[in-house]
């Protein structure tokens, strides 16, 4: 059973023929084994992911700046 996946320390690549991004990841199993694979992301999914990462990073910065500016779930 898969517990989680983590990005590898490798570059995300773009395949112009397929018009998709490929992100190397490692899949972690419940029994502690791992398997290297890739996450294939369409251009639309990649654009949404970029927005979500930017939003999450902003939330992290708010949290690091102190409790007066960080509001959970907003």
C-alpha positions in Angstrom: 0.0 0.0 0.0 1.3 3.5 -0.9 1.7 5.9 2.0 3.0 8.9 0.1 5.1 10.2 -2.7 8.0 12.7 -2.6 9.7 14.7 -5.4 13.1 13.6 -6.4 16.1 16.0 -6.5 15.8 16.1 -10.3 14.5 18.7 -12.8 10.9 18.7 -14.0 11.0 18.3 -17.7 8.6 19.3 -20.5 7.7 17.1 -23.5 6.6 19.5 -26.3 5.3 16.6 -28.4 3.0 15.3 -25.7 2.5 18.8 -24.2 3.0 17.6 -20.7 5.4 18.0 -17.8 7.2 15.0 -16.2 8.1 15.3 -12.5 10.4 12.5 -11.1 9.0 11.2 -7.8 9.5 8.4 -5.3 6.6 6.4 -4.1 6.8 5.2 -0.5 5.1 1.9 0.5 3.7 1.0 3.9 6.4 -1.7 4.2 9.1 1.0 3.9 10.0 0.1 0.3 10.3 2.8 -2.3 9.9 2.9 -6.0 11.0 5.7 -8.4 8.5 6.7 -11.0 7.2 9.9 -12.6 4.2 12.2 -12.2 2.9 13.2 -15.6 1.1 16.6 -15.5 -0.8 18.3 -18.3 -0.2 22.0 -19.0 -3.5 23.0 -17.4 -2.7 20.9 -14.3 0.7 22.4 -14.2 -0.7 25.9 -14.3 -3.1 25.1 -11.4 -0.2 23.5 -9.5 1.9 26.6 -9.9 -0.9 28.7 -8.4 -1.4 26.3 -5.5 2.3 26.2 -4.7 2.5 30.0 -4.7 -0.6 30.2 -2.4 0.9 27.6 0.0 4.3 29.4 0.1 2.5 32.6 1.0 0.7 30.8 3.8 4.0 29.4 5.0 5.5 32.9 5.0 2.5 34.2 7.0 2.9 31.5 9.5 6.7 32.2 9.9 6.1 35.9 10.4 4.1 35.2 13.6 0.6 34.3 14.9 -0.8 37.9 14.5 -0.9 37.6 10.7 -1.6 33.8 10.3 -5.2 32.7 10.2 -5.7 29.0 9.7 -8.0 28.0 6.9 -8.3 31.4 5.2 
